[in-house]
Every structure is written in structure tokens, then in C-alpha cells.
Amino acid sequence: MTQNQSMSVTRRAASALAISVLVACALASSAAAQWLTVPQASTPRTPDGRPDLAAPTPRTPDGKPDLSGIWQRPRGLPVSSVGPDGIAAGVEVLFQPWAEALYKARGASGSKGTPSERCLPHGITKAVSVPEPFKIVQTPGLVLILLEEFNHHRQIFTDARPVPASLAPTWFGFSRGTWDGDTFVVETRGFVNDTWLDFRGHPATDALRLVERYRRRDFGHLEIQFTIDDPKAYLKPWGVTLAFDLLPDTELIEHICENERDSTLNLIVGK
Amino acid sequence: MRSLFARWMAAAAAVALLTCGAAGAQESRSPRTPNGRADLSGIWRSASNRFLNDLAAGASEVALTPWAAALYKERLASNGKGRPSERCLPRGVPGVMLAREQPWKIVQTPGAVIILFHESLHFRQIFTDGRAFPADSAPSWFGYSVGRWDGETLVAETVGLNEETWLDERGHPHSDALRVTERFRRPTPGAMDVDITIDDPKAYAKPWTVTVRFERVAGDALGEEVCAIRPAA
């Protein structure tokens, strides 16, 4: 591990520690030096001044739920993406034969060759199942997802634009979002042909059509239900729901992939 | 009653005039957000690679301090060997803005101006909600940026930049004391000028400023480019 990576990990650990300290003692400790405290006027508060995570779901002027905020997998849960079944824990996944063979080989090799080893993007499901938080910025016509890990971004168009006739394959695909009542439904196509859905190594191909259903239950809690529909890799669509907690009154901490420090340089530039 | 009607007519006339004026001036006047700010939204790219190659091109006086001069000389002598972008590392601020082949998209929200980069899928946030710089944050590749509006101009200030980035491909150096000020203005709908001021008393005897021209790129999808490391086989 490079010095920078270990610094980054230390910073996040310090952050987690700082949060525990804050929750336990309601005291800002000097351990929070790397935790960015940015009080937001929009944060609802309990009478004692703490963020009220059970307050009602905020809404935008047009009455839709406002998903904006900084979200993170609940602390204390194992990182879903790296468990023995990856994000598919408790889910029946019916593979195409080649995909099953690849999945088993990845398991046998300890997930060697995951794209992020080379600083390539995680892709959608893997990016939100890491411990690092992400930020949703909901604007009219466009929802942004800013990922702390690798400092990558994703755009979800909500202006009803058509899917381009020709889609260059990308790690995050081309995403369109619509509202189904209070649920934000995102459909994404146009993926590269070698997505890893999780660190365990569930494969996906350029035939992947990913549907996400976002539900913000209250101020402090978000759920995303993922449906993986990739007939080249799986016999039938399968899905998983991940929960996220709001991190109130803070900001993302930059994290840049610097794995090259450990490797001989040999760059690939892809578009 | 009569005076109310007269006022209503005057107001309607004023609105009509404003509307006509806005429509007539569309070619020369830059767009605005609903709250009346200049609207910088859209995809932009540098008009040339001149400033990417040499940020000091056209600056009247750039006086390096002795250690910075020595480091710059070394980088010039090696043709910029070792620049971070060789290794897929970010160009930092302001370097990330400057490559003509790497457009970026401004998403202007009420509390932040967010810049999405084609290069490496990175992003920057310029907070315009009145917050101060954090008292203590670790140095980073894009630093910490806060912005305010000076009339039509977005003034972004960035500190907390790590010492690994180069100001340009030639290798103008900087220290951890670097403070970058960017003044974004949109003289016409199709153009953006950014005055970039480099204020780094450890590396330069005094602050210096260049003005970089950016052009609007049609559409707003941006696309993605990734720079990956392949360990040698």
C-alpha cells in the first residue's frame, strides 16, 4: 500500500472514529481533524440540535422527493461487495455457463484482475457498495452522482431525452431517470463489456440493462433496488437492494486512485 | 382604479420591452439562471493548448523563487518527464481545465458550481453557499474551492492543493501555499474567459495572472474517458 493510499484509509478511519465520538459524546474531538464539518441550514434538527435523521423526506419545489445528500453504506455492516457472494448475498443468480466459469475463476484467484486494480471505474453497483460515501445532487433535468472513491462522477438525465441511437460503451453507461410516484427509476444501457458488478466478480456484458429504483424513506435513509438484466451473462434478471445512511453536515473527501505507484507504467487510454 | 390600471399597463409594457430586449439581444447577451445570475452551464473546452503547455504564456512577469526556478529548469531540461498526467494522475487546478481535447461541463446549482471532467471522469466542486475554507484539511489533487459572485463573474478560490501537481505540461511548479483564483465570465454565449491568478509566495515572487479563452461545445452529454494503469505482464 502506498503512503497516499494508507493516508486516505487513515483519514476515512479517523472520520468514522470521529463520527462515533460525536454520536457517543456529542463532542467534536480533535480526532475529527480530517472530517469536514459543514453545517447545512437545510438539515432538520432535533431539539438538542442534532440532525434529525427520522425527519420527513425533503422535497424539491415540484413535489418530488429530493435525493440530494451524502450517502454511505451503514457503518458496522460488512462491505457487501466483498462478501463470499458479493452483492448477490441471499439472491439466486442463474448464470450462463461461460459467466459461471468466469465467476468461479475470479473467486479462486481472490478476485484478481478487478478493473479498479488499474484505477478503472467501478461501474454503478460496485461504486456504491464500497465503504466510501457518494453524493447525490438533484437538479432540474439532471441528477449527478459524485463518488468519493476515485473522484468519479455519473450523470442521470431526467429531461426525457431519447437514448442516443449509437452509444459508445462506457463504465457508467447512459442513464435516464423518471419518477414512479416517489420512486426515482433509472435505466442505464451502453456499458463496456467487462463490468464487474462487485469485488467478488459477478460479470456483466455490453448487453447489461441496469435498473435502479431509489427510495428516500425519510431524511436519513435511502434504499436503492438494483435489477441486473443481462441475458448474455445470466439466464434471468436478478436483483438486490442496498441501504444507505445519510451523512449530514459534511462533505466528500477527495480520493484519487494512485495505484500506478505500485506498478510498472503502462497506460491504456480508452474512450 | 384608474391609477391601478395605469400601473398595470406600465408594468405590462415594461415586461414586453424587457422580453423584446432579451430576445433581440440573445446573440450577444449571456444566459442567466432563474435567480438572475450569469449562467455558466454547458460544456466548454480550451480554445487552444497554449496555456496547457505553458501557463505563463502571455503573463507579463513571472518571477520564480530560487528553489522553484531550479525545479522548473530541471523539468524543462528533461522535457517535462515525470509529469503526473503521464501516470494517469490529475493535472490539478488549474491544469485540469486547460487541455483542448478534454472538455468539461459546468452544472450550476444554487449552492455549488460543479465541474464534470471528460478526463478521467473526475469532478470539482466550487461551493457558493458562503462557507469558509475548512480550518484543516489534507492537501488534495483538486484542493478545496469556494466561490462567490462578483456581478456577472464567478470568482473561485482554491487552496489545499498538494505539491504533486504541475501548473502546466512544461512544469511550472508550485508549493502547498498555492492559492488559485479563477474569475469565470461569459462575454458571449459561445465564449468563456477565465482569469487565472497564481498566488504562491513560496514559488513566485509575486502573484501573476493569465486569461484563458474557452469555447462552448454543442450538446451536454460529455462522455467519458478513462486513463488506466496496466501492470506490466
Interface residues (C-beta under 8 A of the other chain):
Chain A: M7 R11 A33 Q34 L36 T37 V38 P115 E117 R118 C119 L120 P121 V137 T139 L142 L144 L146 F150 N151 H152 H153 Q155 P164 A168 T170 W171 F172 F174 E251 L252 I253 E254 I256 C257 E258 N259 E260 R261 S263 T264 L265 N266 L267 I268 V269 G270 K271
Chain B: E86 R87 C88 L89 P90 V107 T109 A112 I114 L116 S120 L121 H122 F123 Q125 R131 P134 D136 S137 A138 S140 W141 F142 A221 L222 G223 E224 E225 V226 C227 A228 I229 R230 P231 A232
